[in-house]
Amino acid sequence: MVEKLYTIKKDQLFFLQKNLSNRSLLDKFGTVFETGNLTIKYLKTNRYQINLTEEETSVLLDELTLLLTSKGLKKNDEPNSFGLFVEELIDVFSK
């Protein structure tokens, strides 16, 4: 199982911890604070690194897309501030 390393900002980590519904992903993103598990590695630049499999990344992108379409669009289908934040995360995990 091949994993890819992603670097995210502190506010992005908090956002994911608050908004993910997939239990497996939520457990993975929550471990840095709850158990000290090195699933997520803290960098001294207020950034975090996490390894995700292709399957985990796909599930995460599906969740982010659902968040974007359900909460992140204005009536004219342009992204609101929530949507812009979600788009930024989609960009991070799409690379």
N, CA and C atoms as an extended XYZ file, in Angstrom:
285
Properties=species:S:1:pos:R:3:atomname:S:1:resname:S:1:resid:I:1 pbc="F F F"
N         0.851       -1.169        0.000 N   MET     1
C         0.000        0.000        0.000 CA  MET     1
C         0.900        1.237        0.000 C   MET     1
N         0.799        2.018       -1.049 N   VAL     2
C         1.624        3.206       -1.207 CA  VAL     2
C         0.958        4.380       -0.511 C   VAL     2
N         1.742        5.107        0.252 N   GLU     3
C         1.241        6.306        0.924 CA  GLU     3
C         1.936        7.527        0.353 C   GLU     3
N         1.232        8.634        0.401 N   LYS     4
C         1.787        9.908       -0.041 CA  LYS     4
C         1.813       10.861        1.138 C   LYS     4
N         2.862       11.649        1.237 N   LEU     5
C         3.018       12.606        2.321 CA  LEU     5
C         2.435       13.959        1.917 C   LEU     5
N         1.555       14.479        2.773 N   TYR     6
C         0.942       15.787        2.550 CA  TYR     6
C         1.317       16.709        3.700 C   TYR     6
N         1.483       17.981        3.404 N   THR     7
C         1.749       18.988        4.422 CA  THR     7
C         0.566       19.938        4.462 C   THR     7
N         0.018       20.113        5.677 N   ILE     8
C        -1.126       21.000        5.840 CA  ILE     8
C        -0.853       21.993        6.966 C   ILE     8
N        -1.588       23.097        6.930 N   LYS     9
C        -1.456       24.126        7.958 CA  LYS     9
C        -2.281       23.749        9.190 C   LYS     9
N        -1.967       24.394       10.289 N   LYS    10
C        -2.658       24.124       11.549 CA  LYS    10
C        -4.165       24.348       11.429 C   LYS    10
N        -4.576       25.450       10.808 N   ASP    11
C        -6.012       25.709       10.679 CA  ASP    11
C        -6.688       24.688        9.774 C   ASP    11
N        -5.968       24.160        8.797 N   GLN    12
C        -6.523       23.123        7.943 CA  GLN    12
C        -6.725       21.819        8.726 C   GLN    12
N        -5.773       21.495        9.596 N   LEU    13
C        -5.902       20.312       10.438 CA  LEU    13
C        -7.127       20.441       11.345 C   LEU    13
N        -7.273       21.587       12.002 N   PHE    14
C        -8.423       21.802       12.879 CA  PHE    14
C        -9.734       21.709       12.099 C   PHE    14
N        -9.750       22.263       10.896 N   PHE    15
C       -10.938       22.210       10.053 CA  PHE    15
C       -11.307       20.761        9.743 C   PHE    15
N       -10.331       19.960        9.364 N   LEU    16
C       -10.587       18.560        9.041 CA  LEU    16
C       -11.082       17.799       10.267 C   LEU    16
N       -10.488       18.065       11.423 N   GLN    17
C       -10.917       17.392       12.652 CA  GLN    17
C       -12.366       17.733       12.977 C   GLN    17
N       -12.777       18.938       12.664 N   LYS    18
C       -14.131       19.397       12.986 CA  LYS    18
C       -15.167       18.933       11.958 C   LYS    18
N       -14.774       18.785       10.702 N   ASN    19
C       -15.751       18.601        9.635 CA  ASN    19
C       -15.795       17.223        8.976 C   ASN    19
N       -14.827       16.372        9.240 N   LEU    20
C       -14.852       15.053        8.613 CA  LEU    20
C       -15.912       14.172        9.250 C   LEU    20
N       -16.553       13.347        8.438 N   SER    21
C       -17.534       12.413        8.971 CA  SER    21
C       -17.043       10.964        8.891 C   SER    21
N       -16.062       10.696        8.045 N   ASN    22
C       -15.524        9.344        7.918 CA  ASN    22
C       -14.708        9.010        9.158 C   ASN    22
N       -15.136        8.015        9.907 N   ARG    23
C       -14.517        7.677       11.198 CA  ARG    23
C       -13.038        7.323       11.062 C   ARG    23
N       -12.701        6.574       10.037 N   SER    24
C       -11.305        6.168        9.835 CA  SER    24
C       -10.408        7.384        9.611 C   SER    24
N       -10.866        8.305        8.761 N   LEU    25
C       -10.088        9.523        8.514 CA  LEU    25
C       -10.055       10.407        9.750 C   LEU    25
N       -11.183       10.514       10.424 N   LEU    26
C       -11.248       11.334       11.626 CA  LEU    26
C       -10.277       10.817       12.680 C   LEU    26
N       -10.217        9.498       12.831 N   ASP    27
C        -9.253        8.905       13.763 CA  ASP    27
C        -7.826        9.252       13.360 C   ASP    27
N        -7.545        9.179       12.078 N   LYS    28
C        -6.187        9.458       11.600 CA  LYS    28
C        -5.807       10.923       11.811 C   LYS    28
N        -6.731       11.836       11.529 N   PHE    29
C        -6.432       13.254       11.696 CA  PHE    29
C        -6.483       13.695       13.157 C   PHE    29
N        -7.125       12.933       14.003 N   GLY    30
C        -7.242       13.293       15.405 CA  GLY    30
C        -6.129       12.783       16.287 C   GLY    30
N        -5.326       11.853       15.803 N   THR    31
C        -4.352       11.191       16.661 CA  THR    31
C        -3.233       12.090       17.155 C   THR    31
N        -2.926       13.136       16.452 N   VAL    32
C        -1.803       13.979       16.862 CA  VAL    32
C        -2.039       14.600       18.234 C   VAL    32
N        -3.278       14.901       18.564 N   PHE    33
C        -3.576       15.544       19.835 CA  PHE    33
C        -4.006       14.556       20.906 C   PHE    33
N        -4.688       13.480       20.514 N   GLU    34
C        -5.248       12.571       21.492 CA  GLU    34
C        -4.226       11.598       22.065 C   GLU    34
N        -3.349       11.057       21.227 N   THR    35
C        -2.464        9.992       21.697 CA  THR    35
C        -0.984       10.279       21.474 C   THR    35
N        -0.681       11.342       20.768 N   GLY    36
C         0.711       11.602       20.437 CA  GLY    36
C         1.223       10.692       19.342 C   GLY    36
N         0.331        9.923       18.732 N   ASN    37
C         0.702        9.022       17.652 CA  ASN    37
C         1.321        9.843       16.514 C   ASN    37
N         2.340        9.287       15.881 N   LEU    38
C         3.022       10.025       14.822 CA  LEU    38
C         2.380        9.823       13.456 C   LEU    38
N         1.094        9.498       13.430 N   THR    39
C         0.375        9.478       12.164 CA  THR    39
C         0.488       10.856       11.532 C   THR    39
N         0.434       11.874       12.368 N   ILE    40
C         0.620       13.253       11.931 CA  ILE    40
C         1.860       13.789       12.629 C   ILE    40
N         2.759       14.314       11.845 N   LYS    41
C         3.998       14.850       12.400 CA  LYS    41
C         3.928       16.374       12.407 C   LYS    41
N         4.197       16.972       13.567 N   TYR    42
C         4.202       18.426       13.688 CA  TYR    42
C         5.537       18.977       13.207 C   TYR    42
N         5.469       20.000       12.382 N   LEU    43
C         6.664       20.710       11.941 CA  LEU    43
C         6.715       22.035       12.685 C   LEU    43
N         7.858       22.566       12.904 N   LYS    44
C         8.001       23.786       13.704 CA  LYS    44
C         7.469       25.036       13.004 C   LYS    44
N         6.922       24.890       11.837 N   THR    45
C         6.410       26.030       11.074 CA  THR    45
C         4.893       26.127       11.156 C   THR    45
N         4.291       25.564       12.228 N   ASN    46
C         2.834       25.499       12.368 CA  ASN    46
C         2.187       24.738       11.228 C   ASN    46
N         2.890       23.751       10.747 N   ARG    47
C         2.377       22.858        9.708 CA  ARG    47
C         2.491       21.430       10.207 C   ARG    47
N         1.714       20.578        9.586 N   TYR    48
C         1.680       19.171        9.956 CA  TYR    48
C         1.849       18.328        8.705 C   TYR    48
N         2.465       17.171        8.870 N   GLN    49
C         2.594       16.235        7.761 CA  GLN    49
C         1.821       14.973        8.094 C   GLN    49
N         1.145       14.450        7.095 N   ILE    50
C         0.373       13.221        7.269 CA  ILE    50
C         0.527       12.349        6.026 C   ILE    50
N         0.656       11.059        6.244 N   ASN    51
C         0.695       10.093        5.154 CA  ASN    51
C        -0.699        9.534        4.942 C   ASN    51
N        -1.142        9.533        3.694 N   LEU    52
C        -2.435        8.947        3.342 CA  LEU    52
C        -2.251        7.993        2.173 C   LEU    52
N        -3.000        6.899        2.195 N   THR    53
C        -3.012        5.992        1.056 CA  THR    53
C        -3.838        6.624       -0.056 C   THR    53
N        -3.764        6.036       -1.241 N   GLU    54
C        -4.583        6.536       -2.350 CA  GLU    54
C        -6.064        6.431       -2.004 C   GLU    54
N        -6.452        5.336       -1.367 N   GLU    55
C        -7.854        5.152       -0.997 CA  GLU    55
C        -8.298        6.201        0.024 C   GLU    55
N        -7.462        6.467        1.038 N   GLU    56
C        -7.791        7.488        2.039 CA  GLU    56
C        -7.898        8.862        1.393 C   GLU    56
N        -6.994        9.149        0.477 N   THR    57
C        -7.022       10.435       -0.218 CA  THR    57
C        -8.299       10.568       -1.042 C   THR    57
N        -8.685        9.507       -1.700 N   SER    58
C        -9.908        9.526       -2.502 CA  SER    58
C       -11.142        9.764       -1.629 C   SER    58
N       -11.212        9.080       -0.494 N   VAL    59
C       -12.335        9.267        0.434 CA  VAL    59
C       -12.343       10.699        0.965 C   VAL    59
N       -11.168       11.219        1.311 N   LEU    60
C       -11.059       12.587        1.811 CA  LEU    60
C       -11.525       13.589        0.759 C   LEU    60
N       -11.087       13.413       -0.476 N   LEU    61
C       -11.510       14.324       -1.537 CA  LEU    61
C       -13.014       14.253       -1.772 C   LEU    61
N       -13.597       13.056       -1.658 N   ASP    62
C       -15.053       12.926       -1.782 CA  ASP    62
C       -15.753       13.712       -0.676 C   ASP    62
N       -15.243       13.597        0.548 N   GLU    63
C       -15.846       14.332        1.673 CA  GLU    63
C       -15.711       15.837        1.484 C   GLU    63
N       -14.547       16.276        1.032 N   LEU    64
C       -14.336       17.707        0.820 CA  LEU    64
C       -15.252       18.232       -0.287 C   LEU    64
N       -15.434       17.451       -1.332 N   THR    65
C       -16.330       17.859       -2.414 CA  THR    65
C       -17.766       17.969       -1.910 C   THR    65
N       -18.171       17.028       -1.089 N   LEU    66
C       -19.513       17.083       -0.504 CA  LEU    66
C       -19.677       18.327        0.380 C   LEU    66
N       -18.653       18.629        1.182 N   LEU    67
C       -18.698       19.843        2.008 CA  LEU    67
C       -18.803       21.094        1.135 C   LEU    67
N       -18.035       21.112        0.053 N   LEU    68
C       -18.056       22.266       -0.846 CA  LEU    68
C       -19.447       22.468       -1.429 C   LEU    68
N       -20.065       21.385       -1.903 N   THR    69
C       -21.377       21.534       -2.550 CA  THR    69
C       -22.510       21.755       -1.550 C   THR    69
N       -22.356       21.263       -0.321 N   SER    70
C       -23.448       21.403        0.650 CA  SER    70
C       -23.382       22.684        1.478 C   SER    70
N       -22.172       23.188        1.744 N   LYS    71
C       -22.034       24.361        2.615 CA  LYS    71
C       -21.185       25.482        2.024 C   LYS    71
N       -20.512       25.210        0.925 N   GLY    72
C       -19.493       26.143        0.467 CA  GLY    72
C       -19.818       26.998       -0.730 C   GLY    72
N       -21.103       27.007       -1.123 N   LEU    73
C       -21.459       27.798       -2.303 CA  LEU    73
C       -22.545       28.817       -1.985 C   LEU    73
N       -22.411       29.987       -2.594 N   LYS    74
C       -23.461       31.000       -2.513 CA  LYS    74
C       -24.588       30.608       -3.457 C   LYS    74
N       -25.664       31.370       -3.442 N   LYS    75
C       -26.802       31.082       -4.319 CA  LYS    75
C       -26.433       31.124       -5.795 C   LYS    75
N       -25.414       31.919       -6.148 N   ASN    76
C       -24.982       32.018       -7.543 CA  ASN    76
C       -23.913       30.968       -7.887 C   ASN    76
N       -23.738       29.991       -7.005 N   ASP    77
C       -22.782       28.886       -7.168 CA  ASP    77
C       -21.318       29.313       -7.111 C   ASP    77
N       -21.051       30.515       -6.677 N   GLU    78
C       -19.685       30.942       -6.413 CA  GLU    78
C       -19.333       30.526       -4.986 C   GLU    78
N       -18.068       30.183       -4.732 N   PRO    79
C       -17.701       29.751       -3.374 CA  PRO    79
C       -17.777       30.889       -2.359 C   PRO    79
N       -18.322       30.564       -1.177 N   ASN    80
C       -18.280       31.505       -0.061 CA  ASN    80
C       -16.952       31.287        0.680 C   ASN    80
N       -16.742       31.920        1.818 N   SER    81
C       -15.464       31.803        2.518 CA  SER    81
C       -15.204       30.350        2.955 C   SER    81
N       -16.241       29.656        3.377 N   PHE    82
C       -16.116       28.236        3.730 CA  PHE    82
C       -15.673       27.448        2.496 C   PHE    82
N       -16.314       27.719        1.369 N   GLY    83
C       -15.996       27.032        0.123 CA  GLY    83
C       -14.578       27.300       -0.359 C   GLY    83
N       -14.127       28.531       -0.198 N   LEU    84
C       -12.753       28.850       -0.594 CA  LEU    84
C       -11.750       28.066        0.246 C   LEU    84
N       -12.057       27.915        1.526 N   PHE    85
C       -11.181       27.145        2.408 CA  PHE    85
C       -11.172       25.677        1.983 C   PHE    85
N       -12.341       25.147        1.661 N   VAL    86
C       -12.444       23.755        1.212 CA  VAL    86
C       -11.699       23.573       -0.116 C   VAL    86
N       -11.839       24.521       -1.020 N   GLU    87
C       -11.123       24.451       -2.298 CA  GLU    87
C        -9.614       24.400       -2.082 C   GLU    87
N        -9.139       25.168       -1.115 N   GLU    88
C        -7.713       25.159       -0.797 CA  GLU    88
C        -7.276       23.758       -0.344 C   GLU    88
N        -8.085       23.118        0.480 N   LEU    89
C        -7.781       21.763        0.927 CA  LEU    89
C        -7.841       20.759       -0.235 C   LEU    89
N        -8.815       20.918       -1.102 N   ILE    90
C        -8.900       20.041       -2.269 CA  ILE    90
C        -7.622       20.159       -3.094 C   ILE    90
N        -7.141       21.376       -3.253 N   ASP    91
C        -5.881       21.583       -3.992 CA  ASP    91
C        -4.712       20.855       -3.317 C   ASP    91
N        -4.638       20.927       -2.003 N   VAL    92
C        -3.543       20.280       -1.268 CA  VAL    92
C        -3.553       18.772       -1.507 C   VAL    92
N        -4.732       18.158       -1.401 N   PHE    93
C        -4.814       16.708       -1.482 CA  PHE    93
C        -4.985       16.182       -2.898 C   PHE    93
N        -5.049       17.079       -3.878 N   SER    94
C        -5.147       16.655       -5.277 CA  SER    94
C        -3.787       16.590       -5.958 C   SER    94
N        -2.776       17.076       -5.296 N   LYS    95
C        -1.433       17.112       -5.911 CA  LYS    95
C        -0.771       15.771       -5.846 C   LYS    95
